[in-house]
Amino acid sequence: MADVSPMVLSVPAAGAMADAVAAVARINGVALNAPHELLDEEALRQRACTELLRQAAQQAGLLSADDVPGVQGAISTEASNAIEQLLDRELITPDPSEEACRRYHEAHPSAHAQGERAQLRHVLFAVTPGVDVKLLRLRAEALLIELRCADDGGAQFAKAAAQWSNCPSGQQGGELGWLTRADCAPEFAREVFGSAEIGVLARLVHSRFGLHVVEVVARESGQQPAFEEVRQAIELTLRQQAWVNALRQYLQLLAGAAVVDGVALDAAESLLVQ
């Protein structure tokens, strides 16, 4: 994915821009965006979560009450350090058991395959500042359905890549060639590798670059190492999953206790999060 260079596809219509200008999201009265600042939903949620944690660090006495809220998503070094201390204290996750590691290994036989690669092509819908994300997703989903229904040996996919893709590969019909996990962004690799799917994938693949319609032209499965060879990697994966789940639950608790305006967050209904 190193050659991907997204370009802006479109800007919001005048009415949508006016709505965005009028809407300022807040956490406990603290603004997350300026009136003129247009953010997609994910960027706004990220700012909201950061502000929840910053305020929690203040309440825990880890950060001065005089700390200034973030500007355009950036927080102070002191706030960043305080949040790290807060999470170290609040997020306690157990080490995964050998049984859990073996279950993961059995359930994900290709997760650590060595030598696995796939021949891919894609159409990239880049998510960049100023893009109407909802409209972009609708356009990508419509193309996904269209290309999954095509039965022309790939001619329609190549034409669509040339017309729509924000990746330079669009001029070569979206061809990315043979790739391994290491050649791709991790979030893209997780969606594409570790399965036997061939053809246009039934879902949009999300990455830091945007939304991808992906076709797997061919696969080479590689070799699955023994459990003992990958146990440490599996333990790390399970620890990361447990930490992310704990963080999600903690943020739900914080959101449930906060006054949240203008941004959609999952809030726990009680102090017990299942």
RAZI-V781592 format. One record per residue. N is the residue number from 1. RES is the residue in one letter. PSI is psi in radians with two decimals (999 if undefined). NEAR is the number of other C-alpha atoms within 8 Angstrom. Layout:
n: <N:N>
res: <RES:RES>
psi: <PSI:PSI>
near: <NEAR:NEAR>
This chain:
n: <1:2:3:4:5:6:7:8:9:10:11:12:13:14:15:16:17:18:19:20:21:22:23:24:25:26:27:28:29:30:31:32:33:34:35:36:37:38:39:40:41:42:43:44:45:46:47:48:49:50:51:52:53:54:55:56:57:58:59:60:61:62:63:64:65:66:67:68:69:70:71:72:73:74:75:76:77:78:79:80:81:82:83:84:85:86:87:88:89:90:91:92:93:94:95:96:97:98:99:100:101:102:103:104:105:106:107:108:109:110:111:112:113:114:115:116:117:118:119:120:121:122:123:124:125:126:127:128:129:130:131:132:133:134:135:136:137:138:139:140:141:142:143:144:145:146:147:148:149:150:151:152:153:154:155:156:157:158:159:160:161:162:163:164:165:166:167:168:169:170:171:172:173:174:175:176:177:178:179:180:181:182:183:184:185:186:187:188:189:190:191:192:193:194:195:196:197:198:199:200:201:202:203:204:205:206:207:208:209:210:211:212:213:214:215:216:217:218:219:220:221:222:223:224:225:226:227:228:229:230:231:232:233:234:235:236:237:238:239:240:241:242:243:244:245:246:247:248:249:250:251:252:253:254:255:256:257:258:259:260:261:262:263:264:265:266:267:268:269:270:271:272:273:274>
res: <M:A:D:V:S:P:M:V:L:S:V:P:A:A:G:A:M:A:D:A:V:A:A:V:A:R:I:N:G:V:A:L:N:A:P:H:E:L:L:D:E:E:A:L:R:Q:R:A:C:T:E:L:L:R:Q:A:A:Q:Q:A:G:L:L:S:A:D:D:V:P:G:V:Q:G:A:I:S:T:E:A:S:N:A:I:E:Q:L:L:D:R:E:L:I:T:P:D:P:S:E:E:A:C:R:R:Y:H:E:A:H:P:S:A:H:A:Q:G:E:R:A:Q:L:R:H:V:L:F:A:V:T:P:G:V:D:V:K:L:L:R:L:R:A:E:A:L:L:I:E:L:R:C:A:D:D:G:G:A:Q:F:A:K:A:A:A:Q:W:S:N:C:P:S:G:Q:Q:G:G:E:L:G:W:L:T:R:A:D:C:A:P:E:F:A:R:E:V:F:G:S:A:E:I:G:V:L:A:R:L:V:H:S:R:F:G:L:H:V:V:E:V:V:A:R:E:S:G:Q:Q:P:A:F:E:E:V:R:Q:A:I:E:L:T:L:R:Q:Q:A:W:V:N:A:L:R:Q:Y:L:Q:L:L:A:G:A:A:V:V:D:G:V:A:L:D:A:A:E:S:L:L:V:Q>
psi: <0.19:-0.43:-0.01:2.22:1.57:2.63:2.75:2.25:-0.73:2.93:2.72:2.65:2.88:-0.73:-0.76:-0.67:-0.69:-0.74:-0.74:-0.65:-0.63:-0.33:2.06:2.07:2.62:2.59:1.99:0.70:-0.16:2.14:2.43:-0.38:2.69:2.73:-0.50:-0.03:2.06:2.11:2.55:2.95:-0.69:-0.75:-0.67:-0.70:-0.68:-0.75:-0.71:-0.76:-0.72:-0.73:-0.66:-0.77:-0.66:-0.78:-0.61:-0.66:-0.65:-0.78:-0.51:-0.03:0.27:-0.21:2.42:2.48:-0.29:-0.06:2.36:2.35:2.77:2.60:2.09:0.72:-0.17:2.33:2.94:2.78:-0.68:-0.72:-0.72:-0.78:-0.68:-0.70:-0.71:-0.75:-0.72:-0.81:-0.64:-0.60:-0.67:-0.52:1.66:2.02:2.35:2.70:2.44:2.46:2.85:-0.65:-0.76:-0.68:-0.72:-0.67:-0.74:-0.75:-0.73:-0.60:-0.32:1.18:-0.39:0.05:-0.58:0.48:2.44:2.22:0.08:2.37:2.84:2.53:2.08:2.74:2.74:2.88:2.09:2.19:1.79:2.37:1.88:2.85:2.34:-0.17:2.38:1.78:-0.68:-0.78:-0.70:-0.76:-0.74:-0.72:-0.74:-0.73:-0.66:-0.73:-0.66:-0.83:-0.76:-0.78:-0.51:-0.47:-0.22:2.46:1.15:0.35:0.22:-0.02:-0.71:-0.63:-0.80:-0.70:-0.73:-0.70:-0.74:-0.60:-0.70:-0.47:2.40:0.29:2.47:-0.43:-0.26:-0.55:-0.19:0.53:0.31:0.10:2.23:-0.17:-2.82:2.17:2.65:3.04:-0.72:-0.36:-0.18:2.80:2.46:-0.72:-0.53:-0.78:-0.68:-0.57:-0.43:-0.68:2.91:0.31:3.13:0.21:2.36:2.53:-2.96:2.12:2.58:0.07:2.73:2.44:2.18:2.40:3.08:-0.31:-0.40:-2.52:2.29:2.33:2.08:2.36:2.23:1.93:-0.70:2.80:2.63:2.04:-0.41:-2.94:2.40:2.07:2.82:2.76:-0.76:-0.54:-0.44:0.14:-0.77:-0.69:-0.68:-0.75:-0.75:-0.75:-0.80:-0.63:-0.75:-0.73:-0.75:-0.69:-0.75:-0.73:-0.72:-0.71:-0.75:-0.77:-0.70:-0.74:-0.61:-0.72:-0.78:-0.74:-0.64:-0.45:-0.02:2.83:1.92:2.13:2.29:0.15:2.42:2.05:2.56:2.15:2.36:2.37:-0.31:-3.12:-0.08:2.07:2.07:999>
near: <6:5:6:10:7:10:7:11:7:7:8:10:6:6:7:8:10:8:8:11:11:7:8:11:11:14:14:7:6:7:9:15:9:8:9:6:8:9:8:8:7:6:8:12:11:8:10:12:9:8:12:12:11:13:8:10:14:11:8:8:7:10:13:7:5:4:8:6:7:10:6:7:7:6:10:9:6:7:12:10:8:12:11:8:9:12:9:8:7:6:10:8:8:5:6:9:6:6:6:8:13:9:8:9:11:7:6:8:10:10:8:8:13:8:9:13:13:14:12:14:13:14:15:14:13:12:12:9:7:10:12:10:8:6:7:11:9:8:8:13:9:8:9:13:8:8:10:9:6:8:5:6:4:8:7:9:10:12:9:11:16:12:7:10:15:13:12:10:12:17:8:9:13:16:10:10:8:8:12:10:11:7:8:11:11:8:9:11:10:8:7:8:12:10:6:6:6:10:7:11:12:6:6:12:11:10:10:6:10:11:14:13:15:12:11:14:10:8:11:8:10:9:8:9:9:6:8:5:7:10:9:7:7:11:11:8:8:10:12:8:8:9:11:8:8:11:10:8:10:9:12:12:13:12:14:11:6:8:9:10:7:8:11:5:7:7:10:12:6:7:6:6:7:2>
